[in-house]
Amino acid sequence: MIADTISALLNFGRLDSLALLAPDRPPLTYAGLRDQVEQTITAINLHGIGRNHRVAIVLPNGPELASAFIGIAAGASAAPLNPAYREDDFRFYLSDLGVKALVVKHDSDSPAIAVAHGLHIPVLRLEWGEKDPAGTFSIVGEHVGGAKSDGFGGVDDIGLVLHTSGTTSRPKMVPLSQGNLTASARHIVETLRLSPEDRCLNIMPLFHIHGLVAGVLSSLAAGASVFCAPGFNVLQFFRWMAEAKPTWYTAVPTMKPPPTAPPGATPTPPFPGLTPNPTQPPWSPVPTRRPQLPVNVQDIKKDAQGKYFVPDRGDGCFYRETKRGMIDGQDTVVLGAEGCDIFYWYRPDTQTLISVIS
């Protein structure tokens, strides 16, 4: 059987098999994910959103972003955006996309909300609790128009709309049909020989095609599971590996974890399905001058001058933007804290955080 729609992909997993997982959250089964997708489509239809209506999604990386993408792409057209965009960025993308609605977290203060109000775009808020199964939420917010009864989209309906990077010219929209998305997912399953026993640790941003298709949709196409991390954090990577017990993970070269566990990370034994490299030295954490709490992407804030910083979270490390420029061809913000051994490279365009030991 060939699955050529998002809804059809959900039929590959056994009802009682795990579909979505996340750090410190109860997992979601395929039965639960199918229910969540149906509830999402029913909710957006009631709010006047149907097939090929574009819906912008501005959510933190994690299982709710994954399931919101799946549900919206299955019944409308999902347009996930980088939560780190500035107000001017959101104004461009929301205007260019011509979205019917903006989806945000219930307590979000993203500048996208003010931009949406200025453009008369209704805002839908997702509500969930940290103890709820990963990827479950309810939708509340403004109505877009009269209720729809479109239900699931078809193979030729647009499921995802992304923009090119715009490095050489104005960013261009790239619409992908459900047939495009499912074909890509199937090819990844065939190439990697994924099976229902596999589990992906996804550390990629879920507003990029890599995380959405290579991490999430390919796992669904195999009837497998995906552990949705909040982004890449080298101090948390080894803990997530121990919790998720993945058989594979997907990332870009700048996200490659070090051969030794960094300060603050807990050494863990080898993981099933992953072959250790005998040439790598054993993990031997190096003591720091001060115990440091790991920094996550969601900890990063912006001050009134547009500078990035991370407030002191109880370890005495107040990270400030010390430098900004191009590193490896990418816009990079250096975050440093006086008296702390670890500093960070933060890349706003990809919402990537890389720790560096001084």
N, C-alpha and C positions, 0 to 999 in steps of 0.2 A: 504494500500500500504506500503510495506517495502522498505525503502531506504537503499541500500547496497553499495552505492558509495558516494563520497563527492559531486559530482554534483547533485545527486538525493536529498541530504539533502536540497539543496538550493530551492527545489520546494515546501517545506512545508510552507514557508512564503509568504504572500500576496505581490504582487509586490509593493504596496504602503506602506507596513508596514516597520517599522524601523528595521534594522538589526544590525548595528554597531554604537556606540556612543562613545564619548571621551570628556574629559574636554575642554570646550571653543572651540569646533569644531562643524560645521554643521553635522547632522547625515547622515548616508547612508542607503537608503532603500534596500529592497531585490532586486528590479530591478537594482539598482546601483551596488549592490554586485555581482549579476550575470554577469553584464557587465564587472566589474573589473576582475572577475575570468576568463571569456572568453578572455579578453585582455591579461591577464597574461599568459595564456596557449599559445595563439597565439604568444606572444613575445618570450617566452622561446623556442617554436618550431622553430621560425625563427633564434634563436641563436644556434640551433642544439641540444636542450635538449628535450627529450621525456620521455615516460613511463619508470619507474624504473631507470632513471638517478638520481643520488643523487645530491642535491643542498644544500649547507650549507647556512644558513641564520644567519647573525649577525646584528641584528637591535635592537634599543631601544624598551622597552616594550611599547605597545600601539596598536592602531587600524591598523596601517600599517603592523606591525608584524603579527597581526591576519589575515588580508586579504592576505598577502603574503603567509602565511602558508596554508590557504585554497586553494589559486590558484595553488601553486606549488604542494601541496599534491594531488590535483585533476588531474594534468596532468603529474607529475613526482614523485620524492620522496623527501620530505622536511626533512632537518636535521638542525633544529634550535640549535644554540650554545649560551652559556652564553657570553654576550658582555664583561664581566669583566675578562674573561680568559686572561692569560699572553701569550706571544709569544710562549713559549714552549708548553703550553696547546694547542694552535691553531695548532701548527705543528703536534702534536700527532693526534688530532681529524681529521684534514683535510686529513692527510696521511692515517689514519686508515679507514676513510669513503670512500676514493677514489672518492671524489666528482668531478662532471663535471664542477661546477662553484661555486663561492662564491657571495652571495647577501649582499650588505651593503647599508647604506644610502648615498645619493649623496655627503655629506660633511664629511663623516666618516674618521677618522684618526686611526681606529682600527689597532692594530698590526696584525690582521688576514690578512690585505691586503698585507703587506710585505711578510708574510708567503706564501700566495697564489701565489704571483709573483715568489717567490723562488721555488715553487713547480710546476710552469707553469700552474696554475689554473686560468682560465679567471675570471675576476671580473665584476659583473653586479651591477649597481648602481640604486637605486630607487629614483625618484625625486617626491616631493610633497610640497605643500605650507601649511602653518599653517591655512589658511582660506579655504582650500579645504575640501570637505566632508570627514569625518573620514574613513580611510582605502583606499582612492584612491591614485594612484601613476602611474608613467610611468617608463619603464625600458630602460636604455641605457647601453652600454658596449660592451665588446669583444665577438666575435662569437666563439662558442665552436667547431663547425663543420658545415657540410651541413645542410640545413634547414630540419626540420621534419614536418610531418603532422599527428602526433599521436592523437592530440586532447585529450579528456577526457580519463582518465584511467579507468580500470575495477575493479571489486570486488576483484580480486586476485592480482592486481598490488600493489606494496608497496607504501604506501602514506607517511609514517613517519618512520624515523630511529633515535633512541635515544641510548644513552649509559647508562649502569648501573653506579652507583656512584663510583665504584672502591675502596670502603673502605677496602676490604679485599684482593683484587687481582686486576689485570689489568682490566680497564673498558671494558665491553663487549657490542657489538652492539646488539640492539633489533629492528629488522624490524617489522613493523606492516602494514598489508595490509589495503586497503580501507574497506574491509569487517570487519576486526578487529575493526577499528576506529568507523565505523558507528554502529556496534553492541554495543560497549561500550556507545556511545552517546545515543542510544535508551534505554539502561538499566537505565541510569541516568534519562532520561525523565520519564520513568515508575515509578522509585523509588520515585522521587521527585514530580511526578504528574505535570510536567511542562506543560504550555499551551501557546498559542500565546500572552496572556496578560502579561506573566511574563517578567521580566527584571533582568538580572544578573549584579551585580557589580563585575567585575573581578579584583582582586588586585594581583593575582598570576603571577609569571614569565611565559611568553609564550614560554620558551624553556624547560618546564617541562610538563609531561603528564597531571598533574592536571589542569593547566590553559588551555592547548590546548583542552582537551576532556571534562573535567567537566565544564569548563567555556564557551568555545567557541562552540565546536561542539554540545554539548547537547542543547544549546540555538537554534542553527540552526535546530536541529532535532525536536524541538518543535514549530518552526516557530516564536520563540520569539526573543528578542533582548539582546545584551550584551554591557555593558558600559566598555570600555577598559581603565583602569587607567594606569598611567606610572609605577606602582609598588605600594608597600605598604608604606604609609607615614601617621603616626598617626595624624600629624597636618593638613593634607589635607582630611583625611577620612570623616569627618563630612560634609565638603563642597561638596565632591563628592557625598555623600549620598543625600544631598539636591538637587544637580543638576540632578543626575541620576534618583532619585525616584525609586530605585530598589525594587523588591519584595523578592529578596534573594541575598546573596553574598556567595562566597566560598573562603576559606583561610585555612591556617594551624594554629595550636595552638599559635605559636609565633607571629602571625599576628593579634591576637584578639585585637580589640580596647578597650581602657580603659572605665570604666563606667562613668568617668567624662571627659569632653572635656579638652585637655591639653592646656597650654599657647599658644596663637596664633591661636587657633581654635575658630570658631564662633558657639555658641550654636544654635541649630536649633530645630524646633518642631518635634514631632514623624513622622515617615515616613509611608505612606500607605503600608500595607502588612507586616509590621514588628511590632511585639507585644512588647511593652516596659515592662521591668522587674520592678514591683512595689517596689522591695527590693533595687533597685539601687538609690543612692542619685541623686538629680538634678545636671545637669552640672553647675559647678561654676568655671570658669577659674580663676586660681591663677595668680596674677600679677607677672611679672618677673622684674629683675633689669633693663632690657634693652629690648625694642621691638625687637623680633627676627623673621627673615624670615624663613619659613620652608625649610628644605633641602630635595631635591629629589635625587633618585639614580643617575640620569644623571649628577648631580652636582659634584659627587665624581671623583677626578682625582688621578693620580699616579705621584710621583716625580721621579727623576733620580735614586734614591736609592730603588725604588719599594714601598715606603711608601704612604699610602692613605692620601688625604687631601681634604678640600673643601675651595676654595678661598673665601675671604670676598666678599659678594654680596651687600654690602652697609649698613649692620646692625652692622658692627664692629666685627662680629664673624668669626674668621679664624680658622676653624676646622683642627686639625692635628691628626695623628695616635699616640695615647698615649700608647696603649697597644694592644697586639694581643695574642689570645689563644683560648682554647676550652671553650665554654659556652653552656650548654645543649647539649653537644656532637657535636657542630658545630663550625667550624673555624670562629672566630668572631674578627673583628677589632673595637676597641673603639676609637671613634672620639670625641675629646673634644676641647673647645675653652675657653680661659681665660676670666672670667667675664661674661660668658653666662650660664644661668640656665639649658639649655637643652644640653645633650650630646647624642651620637648615638652609637648603635651597628650596624655595617655593616657586613653582611655575604656574602663574594664574591661568594661562591659556588652557592648560590641561589639568589644572587642579591637582598637580603632583607635588608631593613633599618628599624630599630626600635628606636624610640626616648625614652629617659629616662630622667625624671625630677629629677634634683639633689636637 
